[in-house]
Amino acid sequence: MGRIHDPARAMRERLKVLEAREKARAEARAVAEGVAETVGLARHRGAAFEKPPAGRGARETPYRRQAGLEWLLKKGRLTERQKAAGEAYGERFRRAGSAPAMGSTWEVQPGGGLPAGPSLGLVLRLAAGRLRAEEELAGMRARLFGQSDLVTVCDLICGQELTPREAAGGERDALRVEAVLKVALDILAMAAPGSSQGRGS
């Protein structure tokens, strides 16, 4: 025998579905507004973002923060050669500042064993890579004559991936920071392996 149709029950179930959909939409709107507000505040401080357009019927695409070098290249304010020199500096800066995460040997796991962590071989390889990056970074800074303005802008824009406006702390000094960065990148690019000056040295 078939189930007796109960219009009131069907209506309640339909209302529950509609309520759940509306709640999901409201939550999605709140999240989108929160993200937009966060991005707006970061943009006000000088951060750069891009948001690829969503295709027809596709889900909303996320914001992607642009690194300072990438932003400057897209604006036509750096050459590929300058960007490559900056990326080489930034890669060494970040590797030199990274340390392998090591748990305490006092942390005992259930079952009485010591915590599983990186092997000694891996720790030694990471340490050697970090030391090499520190040496290479020191060499790049020496090519900048150890000049604090040149080194600082490279640390902030190439290493920490800030935009000139973020690095300067505002619009007023951003152009000065950008000009100093270009000088630094030109010096680094001239000394890079493969450049005519780099081959001659």
C-alpha positions as CSV (number, residue, x, y, z in Angstrom):
1,M,0.0,0.0,0.0
2,G,1.5,3.4,-1.0
3,R,2.3,6.1,1.4
4,I,-0.6,8.6,1.9
5,H,0.3,12.0,0.5
6,D,0.4,14.6,3.3
7,P,0.4,18.1,1.8
8,A,1.4,19.8,5.1
9,R,4.4,17.5,5.6
10,A,5.5,18.0,1.9
11,M,5.2,21.8,2.5
12,R,7.3,21.6,5.7
13,E,10.0,19.6,3.9
14,R,10.0,22.1,1.0
15,L,10.3,25.0,3.4
16,K,13.2,23.2,5.2
17,V,15.0,22.9,1.9
18,L,14.4,26.5,1.0
19,E,15.5,27.7,4.4
20,A,18.7,25.6,4.2
21,R,19.5,27.1,0.7
22,E,18.8,30.7,1.9
23,K,21.1,30.1,5.0
24,A,23.9,28.8,2.7
25,R,23.5,31.8,0.5
26,A,23.6,34.2,3.5
27,E,26.7,32.5,4.8
28,A,28.4,32.6,1.4
29,R,27.5,36.3,1.1
30,A,28.9,37.0,4.6
31,V,32.2,35.2,3.7
32,A,32.4,37.0,0.4
33,E,31.9,40.4,2.1
34,G,34.5,39.5,4.8
35,V,37.0,38.5,2.1
36,A,36.3,41.7,0.1
37,E,36.7,43.8,3.3
38,T,40.1,42.2,4.1
39,V,41.3,42.6,0.6
40,G,40.2,46.2,0.6
41,L,42.1,46.9,3.8
42,A,45.2,45.2,2.4
43,R,44.9,47.2,-0.8
44,H,44.7,50.4,1.2
45,R,48.0,49.4,2.7
46,G,49.5,48.9,-0.8
47,A,49.0,45.1,-1.4
48,A,48.2,44.1,-4.9
49,F,45.6,41.4,-5.8
50,E,44.3,39.8,-8.9
51,K,41.0,38.0,-9.3
52,P,40.6,36.0,-12.5
53,P,37.1,36.3,-13.9
54,A,34.9,33.3,-13.3
55,G,33.6,31.5,-16.4
56,R,29.9,31.4,-17.2
57,G,28.2,29.2,-14.6
58,A,31.6,28.6,-12.8
59,R,32.3,29.1,-9.2
60,E,33.7,32.4,-8.0
61,T,37.5,32.6,-8.3
62,P,39.6,33.4,-5.3
63,Y,41.7,36.5,-4.9
64,R,45.4,35.9,-5.4
65,R,48.0,38.2,-3.8
66,Q,50.6,39.5,-6.2
67,A,54.2,39.6,-5.2
68,G,55.8,43.1,-5.6
69,L,58.1,42.0,-8.5
70,E,55.2,40.4,-10.3
71,W,53.1,43.5,-9.9
72,L,55.9,45.8,-11.1
73,L,56.5,43.6,-14.2
74,K,52.8,43.6,-15.1
75,K,52.7,47.4,-14.7
76,G,55.7,47.6,-17.2
77,R,57.9,49.1,-14.5
78,L,60.5,46.3,-14.4
79,T,62.2,44.4,-17.2
80,E,62.2,40.5,-17.2
81,R,66.0,40.8,-16.5
82,Q,65.4,42.9,-13.4
83,K,62.6,40.6,-12.2
84,A,64.9,37.6,-12.6
85,A,67.6,39.2,-10.6
86,G,65.0,40.1,-7.9
87,E,63.6,36.6,-7.8
88,A,67.1,35.1,-7.4
89,Y,67.7,37.5,-4.4
90,G,64.3,36.7,-2.9
91,E,64.7,32.9,-3.3
92,R,68.0,33.1,-1.3
93,F,66.6,35.5,1.2
94,R,63.7,33.1,2.0
95,R,65.9,29.9,2.0
96,A,68.4,31.7,4.3
97,G,65.6,32.5,6.7
98,S,64.1,29.1,6.8
99,A,64.9,26.5,9.4
100,P,63.7,22.9,9.5
101,A,61.0,22.3,12.1
102,M,62.3,20.1,14.8
103,G,60.3,18.7,17.6
104,S,61.6,18.4,21.1
105,T,63.2,15.1,22.0
106,W,61.4,15.4,25.3
107,E,58.1,14.9,23.6
108,V,57.2,11.3,24.1
109,Q,54.5,9.8,21.9
110,P,51.9,7.3,23.1
111,G,53.5,3.8,23.1
112,G,56.8,5.2,24.6
113,G,58.5,6.1,21.4
114,L,60.2,9.4,20.5
115,P,58.4,11.7,18.2
116,A,58.8,11.1,14.5
117,G,60.7,14.0,13.0
118,P,63.0,14.8,10.1
119,S,65.9,12.4,9.8
120,L,69.4,13.5,10.7
121,G,70.4,13.3,7.0
122,L,67.5,15.6,6.0
123,V,68.3,18.1,8.8
124,L,71.9,18.2,7.7
125,R,71.0,18.7,4.0
126,L,68.5,21.5,4.9
127,A,71.2,23.1,7.1
128,A,73.8,22.9,4.3
129,G,71.3,24.4,1.9
130,R,70.5,27.2,4.3
131,L,74.2,27.9,4.9
132,R,74.8,28.0,1.1
133,A,71.8,30.4,0.7
134,E,73.2,32.7,3.5
135,E,76.6,32.8,1.7
136,E,75.0,33.5,-1.7
137,L,72.8,36.2,-0.1
138,A,75.8,37.8,1.6
139,G,77.5,37.8,-1.8
140,M,74.6,39.6,-3.4
141,R,74.5,42.1,-0.6
142,A,78.2,42.7,-1.1
143,R,77.5,43.4,-4.8
144,L,75.1,46.1,-3.6
145,F,78.1,47.5,-1.6
146,G,76.3,46.6,1.6
147,Q,74.4,49.9,1.0
148,S,71.5,49.8,3.5
149,D,68.9,51.4,1.2
150,L,69.6,49.0,-1.6
151,V,69.7,45.9,0.7
152,T,66.6,47.0,2.6
153,V,64.4,47.4,-0.5
154,C,65.6,44.1,-1.9
155,D,64.8,42.4,1.4
156,L,61.3,43.9,1.5
157,I,60.2,43.6,-2.1
158,C,62.3,40.6,-3.4
159,G,62.5,38.7,-0.1
160,Q,59.2,39.5,1.7
161,E,57.4,40.0,-1.7
162,L,55.8,43.4,-0.7
163,T,54.8,46.0,-3.2
164,P,56.7,49.3,-3.2
165,R,53.8,51.0,-1.5
166,E,53.6,48.4,1.3
167,A,57.4,48.6,1.7
168,A,57.3,52.4,1.9
169,G,54.4,52.5,4.2
170,G,52.3,54.7,1.9
171,E,52.0,56.3,-1.5
172,R,54.3,59.2,-1.0
173,D,57.5,57.3,-0.7
174,A,56.6,54.4,-3.0
175,L,58.1,55.9,-6.1
176,R,61.4,56.5,-4.2
177,V,61.4,52.9,-3.0
178,E,60.7,51.7,-6.6
179,A,63.6,53.9,-8.0
180,V,66.0,52.5,-5.4
181,L,64.9,48.9,-6.2
182,K,65.5,49.4,-9.9
183,V,69.1,50.5,-9.2
184,A,69.6,47.5,-7.0
185,L,68.2,45.1,-9.5
186,D,70.3,46.6,-12.3
187,I,73.4,46.1,-10.2
188,L,72.4,42.5,-9.4
189,A,71.5,41.7,-13.0
190,M,74.9,43.0,-14.2
191,A,76.7,40.7,-11.8
192,A,74.4,37.7,-12.5
193,P,75.9,34.6,-14.2
194,G,75.3,34.8,-17.9
195,S,75.5,38.6,-18.1
196,S,78.4,40.1,-20.0
197,Q,79.7,41.7,-16.8
198,G,79.2,38.5,-14.9
199,R,81.2,36.5,-17.4
200,G,84.0,39.0,-17.4
201,S,84.4,39.0,-13.6
